[in-house]
């Protein structure tokens, strides 16, 4: 499978999962508004996909949100099956993505550097 096609599938799955999140998780104690799908990486055979999510909040909230996502995995797979025409519906695996937190930490360090507020754009 070409890389371009695989990237388009990843992007499509990311959109479908993000759209379905509010519908599927509306009754959960962890609000879907705290969760962002940062990326989807589908296997070359399209049978498995890793969904990277970022959760706003403390580590306890993040773990609780991840467990809720894992609990609803089959519902997300059904949403993909309904909305995307594929030979196989990929089995989803959810993982926390800490890249946004790392980026915020780098920005905080940069803000502490001398001359960071001299009006120059970063």
RORODREN-672123 format. One record per residue (C-alpha): residue in one letter; y, x, z. Coordinates in steps of 0.2 Angstrom, whole numbers, padded with zeros to 4 digits, always signed. Each point is the difference from the previous one (the first is absolute). Example, Ala and Ser with C-alpha at 12.3 -4.5 7.8 and 13.67 -1.06 7.14 Angstrom:
REM residues 2
a-0022+0062+0039 s+0017+0006-0003 
This chain:
REM residues 122
x+0000+0000+0000 x+0017+0007-0004 x+0012+0005+0013 x+0013-0012-0006 x-0011-0015+0001 x-0006+0005+0017 x+0018+0001+0006 x+0004-0017-0007 x-0015-0007+0009 x+0006+0008+0016 x+0017-0007-0002 x-0007-0018-0004 x-0011+0001+0015 x+0015+0005+0011 x+0010-0015-0006 x-0014-0012+0002 x-0004+0006+0018 x+0018+0000+0005 x+0003-0017-0006 x-0016-0007+0008 x+0004+0008+0017 x+0012-0013+0005 x-0011-0014-0004 x-0016+0008+0008 x+0008+0006+0016 x+0012-0013+0004 x-0009-0006+0015 x-0004+0017+0007 x+0009+0007+0015 x+0006+0015-0010 x+0013-0005-0012 x-0003+0004-0018 x+0019+0004-0001 x-0004+0016+0010 x-0013+0006-0013 x+0004+0008-0017 x-0013+0005-0013 x+0006+0017-0005 x-0014+0004-0012 x-0017-0005-0007 x-0012+0013-0007 x-0014-0007-0010 x-0016+0010-0004 x-0003+0005-0018 x-0015-0013-0001 x+0012-0014+0008 x-0013-0004+0013 x+0010+0006+0015 x+0018+0001+0004 x+0009+0008+0015 x+0016-0010+0005 x+0013+0010+0009 x+0011-0010+0012 x+0015+0005+0011 x+0003-0011+0015 x+0016+0000+0009 x-0002+0002+0019 x-0009+0010+0014 x-0017+0007-0003 x-0008-0015+0009 x+0008-0012-0012 x-0005+0011-0014 x-0018+0000+0005 x+0000-0019+0004 x+0007-0003-0018 x-0013+0011-0008 x-0014-0009+0009 x+0007-0017-0006 x+0001+0006-0018 x-0018+0006+0002 x-0005-0017+0007 x+0008-0008-0015 x-0008+0012-0013 x-0010-0013-0009 x+0014-0012-0001 x+0010+0013-0009 x-0015+0004-0012 x+0000-0019-0004 x+0018+0000-0004 x-0003+0015-0012 x-0015-0009-0008 x+0011-0016-0002 x+0015+0009-0008 x-0006+0015-0009 x-0013+0000-0014 x-0012+0014+0004 x-0018+0003-0003 x-0002+0005+0018 x+0011-0005+0015 x+0003+0017+0009 x-0006+0001+0018 x+0016+0003+0010 x+0002+0013+0014 x+0016+0000+0010 x+0008+0016+0007 x+0017+0003+0009 x+0012+0010-0010 x+0012+0011+0011 x+0010+0007-0014 x+0015-0011+0004 x+0000+0005+0018 x-0001+0018-0005 x+0015-0002-0012 x+0010-0008+0013 x-0004+0015+0011 x+0006+0012-0013 x+0016-0010-0003 x+0003+0001+0019 x-0002+0019+0000 x+0012+0001-0015 x+0013-0010+0009 x-0001+0012+0015 x+0004+0015-0011 x+0018+0007+0001 x+0011-0007-0014 x-0011-0015-0003 x+0014-0012+0002 x+0013+0009-0011 x+0001-0014-0012 x-0012+0009-0013 x-0014-0011-0007 x-0017+0006+0004 
